[in-house]
Amino acid sequence: MRARKRLFIALLVLLGVNFVGAVGYYFLEYDRISFGDALFMTVITVSTVGYQMEWDLSPIAKLWSVVIILFGVSIVSLAIASLQAMIVGGEFRSVLGRQKLKDKIAKLNDHFIICGFGRMGEHIAINLVAKGKTVVVIEHDPERTQLAAERGINYVLGNASDEETLEEAGIHQAAALVSALRGDADNVFTTLTAHGMREDLPIIARCEDIDTERKLVRAGASRVICPQSIGASRIVNLLARPAVAKLVDITMDATEWEMEEILVPAGSPLAGKSLRELDLRARANTMIVAIHEAGGNSVVNPPPDRVVNADDVLVAIGPAGSVRDLASKAMRDG
């Protein structure tokens, strides 16, 4: 039994001893003392303070005092030993650390919630952190949360389908949620709970069985990812379109080339100008391959006369570092 649980039980038993002791004194000496006096007598007996009372105890009340002292001192010793075990064993520091982490998560905004820290969840979280994103992991396995802590990732220990756990992870301030749990049923229930708490939250859910995709969409998932289906499509591309697959690998690797999205805020030097005027290929060695408009429309391979508007999202490709430099320029005056 953990030291914290032993301390909790010891304190409850100690309260019980005081109550039972007070009741005993009250019935044994009911003709001379009130219940308040009986409770006071019990407390000073358990604590072995031993104040001089205004009345002499009867022989049977003295025997009752011996019983209360034996039980009380034993329980107090157990409580002290449990408290020492918590401090020496680091459990006390761990409790304080979790409270500190809880307070930190409560202050986050626009972070990503990853439900499940298995192989997929861990990979997603690590890569998001590498890209400078803030992540909160929800995991029910203490060993996996310890691994997340070692990697510097925020975590919440609990069940991802519980509303209290999602609240603790900051679902109302999150930018998106990923349900990457091991079972399809868990992902459906988590998606349903999260969507019910916040309907506008983008939710990406994982499924093992392709037939579960429709259930996840009905539950509120914005996108559904089936690793088996994606793996099969990847193999097909490698066989049928190897050059395209190689280009995707190059841009995803981001060591030589990178493909990123750039949000154009109001007041950005990019806003209000056409792609021809910006001439990003010459000035930033970057090409705009698509523009996602704020209304939801997408323009692939936009023409040179296409004007970049505030709140547009530009999908750019270029040598490593060039797109990030362009993104910095877009935000400079935003």
C-alpha positions in Angstrom: 0.0 0.0 0.0 1.3 3.4 -0.9 2.4 5.8 1.9 -0.2 8.4 0.9 -3.0 5.9 1.1 -1.7 4.6 4.5 -1.6 8.2 5.8 -5.2 8.8 4.6 -6.5 5.6 6.3 -4.5 6.4 9.5 -6.1 9.9 9.7 -9.6 8.4 9.1 -9.0 5.8 11.9 -7.7 8.5 14.2 -10.9 10.6 13.7 -12.9 7.4 14.4 -10.9 6.7 17.6 -11.6 10.2 18.8 -15.3 10.0 18.1 -15.7 6.5 19.6 -13.6 7.6 22.6 -15.8 10.7 23.2 -18.9 8.6 23.0 -17.4 6.1 25.5 -16.5 8.8 28.0 -19.9 10.5 27.6 -21.8 7.3 28.5 -19.4 6.2 31.2 -19.5 9.7 32.9 -22.8 11.0 31.5 -24.0 12.2 34.9 -21.0 14.5 35.3 -19.7 15.7 31.9 -21.1 17.0 28.6 -20.3 15.5 25.2 -17.9 18.4 24.5 -16.0 17.6 27.7 -15.9 14.0 26.6 -14.5 14.9 23.2 -11.9 17.2 24.9 -11.0 14.3 27.3 -10.5 12.0 24.3 -8.2 14.4 22.4 -5.9 15.1 25.4 -5.8 11.3 26.1 -4.9 10.3 22.5 -2.3 13.1 22.3 -1.0 12.1 25.8 -1.1 15.7 26.9 -2.8 14.8 30.1 -4.3 18.0 31.4 -5.7 17.9 35.0 -9.4 17.6 34.8 -12.0 19.0 37.3 -13.3 15.6 38.1 -11.9 12.2 38.9 -12.5 9.3 36.5 -14.3 6.2 37.6 -12.3 2.9 37.5 -14.0 1.8 34.3 -13.4 5.3 32.7 -9.7 4.9 33.6 -9.6 1.5 31.9 -11.3 3.1 28.9 -8.5 5.7 28.9 -5.9 3.0 28.7 -7.6 1.5 25.6 -7.9 4.9 24.0 -4.2 5.7 24.6 -3.1 2.3 23.2 -5.1 2.7 20.0 -4.5 6.5 19.7 -0.7 6.3 20.1 -0.5 3.4 17.6 -2.6 5.2 15.0 -0.6 8.5 15.5 2.7 6.5 15.1 1.4 5.0 11.9 0.4 8.4 10.5 3.8 9.9 11.3 5.6 6.9 9.7 3.4 7.2 6.6 4.2 11.0 6.4 7.9 10.3 6.7 7.7 7.6 4.0 6.0 10.1 1.7 8.7 12.7 2.2 11.7 10.2 2.1 10.2 8.3 -0.9 9.6 11.4 -2.9 5.8 10.8 -3.0 5.2 14.2 -1.3 7.3 15.9 -4.0 5.5 14.0 -6.6 2.1 15.3 -5.4 3.4 18.8 -5.4 4.9 18.3 -8.8 1.6 17.1 -10.2 -0.3 20.0 -8.7 2.3 22.4 -10.3 1.8 20.6 -13.7 -2.0 20.9 -13.3 -1.7 24.6 -12.7 0.5 25.0 -15.7 -1.9 23.1 -18.0 -4.8 25.3 -16.7 -3.0 28.4 -18.1 -2.4 26.9 -21.6 -4.2 28.1 -24.8 -4.2 26.8 -28.4 -2.5 23.6 -27.3 -3.0 20.1 -28.7 -4.5 17.3 -26.6 -3.3 13.8 -27.4 -5.4 11.0 -26.0 -3.2 8.0 -25.5 0.5 7.8 -25.2 1.1 4.5 -27.0 3.4 4.1 -30.0 1.3 6.4 -32.2 0.4 8.9 -29.5 4.1 9.2 -28.5 5.2 9.7 -32.0 2.6 12.4 -32.6 3.4 14.2 -29.4 7.2 14.2 -29.9 6.9 15.5 -33.4 4.5 18.2 -32.5 6.8 19.3 -29.7 9.7 19.3 -32.1 7.7 21.7 -34.3 7.3 24.1 -31.4 3.7 23.1 -30.5 2.4 22.8 -27.0 1.0 19.3 -26.2 -1.0 17.8 -23.4 -1.1 14.0 -23.2 -3.9 12.1 -21.5 -2.9 8.6 -20.5 -4.2 6.1 -17.9 -1.0 4.2 -17.4 1.3 5.8 -14.8 4.4 4.3 -16.5 3.6 5.9 -19.8 2.9 9.3 -18.1 6.3 9.0 -16.4 7.8 8.5 -19.9 6.0 11.6 -21.1 7.4 13.6 -18.2 10.9 12.4 -19.0 10.4 13.8 -22.5 9.2 17.1 -21.2 5.6 16.6 -22.3 2.7 17.8 -20.3 0.4 15.0 -19.2 -2.9 14.3 -17.4 -3.2 10.9 -15.7 -6.7 9.6 -16.2 -9.3 8.2 -18.6 -9.6 10.3 -21.8 -13.3 9.6 -22.1 -14.1 11.2 -18.7 -15.2 14.8 -18.8 -13.2 15.8 -15.7 -10.0 14.5 -17.3 -10.7 16.4 -20.5 -11.4 19.5 -18.4 -8.1 19.1 -16.6 -6.4 18.8 -20.0 -7.9 22.2 -21.0 -10.3 21.1 -23.7 -12.1 24.5 -23.8 -8.8 26.3 -24.6 -7.3 23.6 -26.9 -6.7 24.1 -30.7 -7.4 20.4 -31.5 -7.7 16.9 -30.0 -6.3 13.7 -31.3 -7.8 10.4 -30.1 -5.1 7.8 -30.6 -6.2 5.2 -28.1 -5.6 1.5 -28.6 -9.3 0.4 -29.1 -11.8 1.6 -31.6 -14.6 1.7 -29.0 -12.4 3.9 -26.7 -11.8 6.3 -29.6 -15.5 6.5 -30.4 -16.5 7.2 -26.8 -13.7 9.7 -26.3 -14.6 11.5 -29.5 -18.3 11.5 -28.5 -17.5 13.0 -25.1 -15.1 15.6 -26.5 -17.5 16.7 -29.2 -20.3 17.0 -26.7 -18.2 19.2 -24.5 -17.1 21.4 -27.3 -18.7 21.1 -30.8 -16.3 23.5 -32.6 -13.1 21.5 -31.5 -11.3 19.8 -34.4 -11.0 16.1 -33.6 -8.7 13.7 -35.4 -9.4 10.1 -34.4 -7.6 6.8 -35.1 -9.4 3.6 -36.1 -8.2 0.1 -36.6 -11.3 -1.2 -38.4 -12.3 0.8 -41.5 -15.9 0.1 -40.7 -15.4 2.2 -37.5 -14.7 5.4 -39.6 -18.4 6.1 -40.1 -19.1 5.8 -36.3 -16.3 8.2 -35.5 -17.6 10.7 -38.0 -21.1 10.5 -36.5 -19.5 10.8 -33.0 -18.0 14.2 -34.1 -14.6 13.4 -35.5 -13.4 16.0 -38.1 -10.9 13.5 -39.7 -10.4 9.8 -39.2 -7.1 8.1 -39.7 -6.9 4.4 -40.4 -3.2 3.3 -40.2 -3.9 0.2 -42.3 -5.6 2.2 -45.1 -2.8 4.8 -45.1 -0.1 2.1 -45.1 -1.7 0.4 -48.1 -2.0 3.8 -50.0 1.6 4.5 -49.2 2.7 1.2 -50.6 0.7 1.8 -53.8 2.3 5.2 -54.3 5.7 3.7 -53.8 5.0 1.2 -56.5 2.9 3.2 -58.9 4.2 6.8 -58.4 7.7 6.5 -56.9 8.8 10.0 -58.0 5.7 11.5 -56.2 6.4 9.4 -53.1 10.0 10.5 -53.1 9.0 14.2 -53.3 6.6 13.7 -50.3 9.4 12.0 -48.4 11.8 14.9 -49.1 9.3 17.6 -47.9 8.2 15.6 -44.9 11.8 15.0 -43.8 12.5 18.8 -43.9 16.3 18.4 -43.9 16.8 19.7 -47.4 13.3 20.8 -48.4 10.2 21.6 -46.4 6.5 22.2 -46.9 4.7 24.3 -44.4 1.5 26.4 -43.9 1.7 30.1 -43.2 -1.2 32.0 -41.7 -1.4 35.6 -43.0 -2.7 37.8 -40.2 -4.3 41.2 -40.6 -1.5 43.8 -41.1 1.0 41.4 -42.5 3.2 42.8 -45.3 2.0 39.8 -47.5 -1.7 40.8 -47.2 -3.3 42.7 -50.0 -0.7 41.9 -52.6 -0.8 39.4 -55.5 1.6 36.5 -55.8 3.1 38.3 -58.8 3.8 41.4 -56.7 5.3 39.3 -53.8 7.5 37.3 -56.2 8.3 34.9 -53.4 10.2 32.5 -55.6 12.8 35.2 -56.4 12.8 36.9 -53.0 12.4 34.0 -50.6 13.2 31.0 -52.8 9.7 29.7 -52.0 6.7 28.6 -54.0 3.1 28.8 -53.0 1.4 25.6 -54.1 -2.0 26.2 -52.5 -4.0 28.8 -50.6 -6.7 27.9 -48.1 -9.2 30.8 -47.7 -10.8 31.7 -44.4 -14.2 30.7 -45.7 -13.0 27.1 -46.3 -12.3 27.2 -50.0 -8.9 26.0 -51.3 -7.1 27.1 -54.4 -4.4 24.6 -55.6 -1.6 26.0 -57.8 -2.9 29.6 -57.5 -2.4 31.9 -60.5 0.1 34.8 -60.2 -2.7 37.4 -60.1 -4.2 35.7 -57.0 -4.3 38.3 -54.2 -3.3 37.2 -50.7 -5.9 38.2 -48.1 -5.7 38.4 -44.4 -6.5 35.1 -42.7 -5.5 33.1 -45.8 -3.3 30.1 -45.1 -0.5 29.7 -47.6 0.9 26.2 -48.3 4.5 26.9 -49.3 7.4 24.7 -50.3 11.1 25.6 -50.4 14.6 24.8 -49.1 14.8 24.0 -45.4 14.5 27.3 -43.4 13.2 29.4 -46.2 9.5 28.7 -45.4 10.1 29.5 -41.7 11.7 32.8 -42.7 8.7 33.6 -44.8 6.4 32.8 -42.0 8.3 35.1 -39.7 8.0 37.9 -42.3 4.2 37.2 -42.5 3.9 37.7 -38.8 6.2 40.6 -38.5 3.6 43.3 -38.7 0.6 41.1 -37.7 
